[in-house]
Amino acid sequence: MKTAASFKKLSRSDEPLYGPRKILLCGFSPPGQASFAALIYQAGLRDAPLVWIAADRADMLVADLLRLPDQTGLAEASTLPRAVILSGVTENEIHRLMALNRKTSRQATIWATVTPVSETWTLNKLLMELQAERKALNRKKK
């Protein structure tokens, strides 16, 4: 599968990345939402609005999902792949969140940041691209 976007390794910076400050979260059960929200706050992202996305919103454009209000989808179970899609946060904030997640969770999580390209895709397309990217990275590691 050929993609318009490609993987780019994070560096270290306190400059906000592309997009409005928001975190899109997929694949979390209601109890998992509470646990992960606590992790987000612990990582210093207390001011980042959270949008919990269930499968019924997977055909929406990422840009439209970013317009949803804080705590949309809270307490709704999600059957989507577990993914954390960050917008308008800094690379240092992402590193802190990912490090805390590694210490506390055994669940595989797809991580991404919003780009000018990905915000024009549906969430389903973005998740497909991210899963294909993960497979390609895993093949390179072997």
Secondary structure, DSSP 8 states (H G I E B T S, - for coil): ---SS---------SB-SSSSEEEEES--HHHHHHHHHHHHHTT-TTS-EEEE-GGGTTSBHHHHTTS-TTTTTT----S--EEEEES-BHHHHHHHHHHHHHH--S--EEEE--TTGGGSBHHHHHHHHHHHHHHHHHHH-
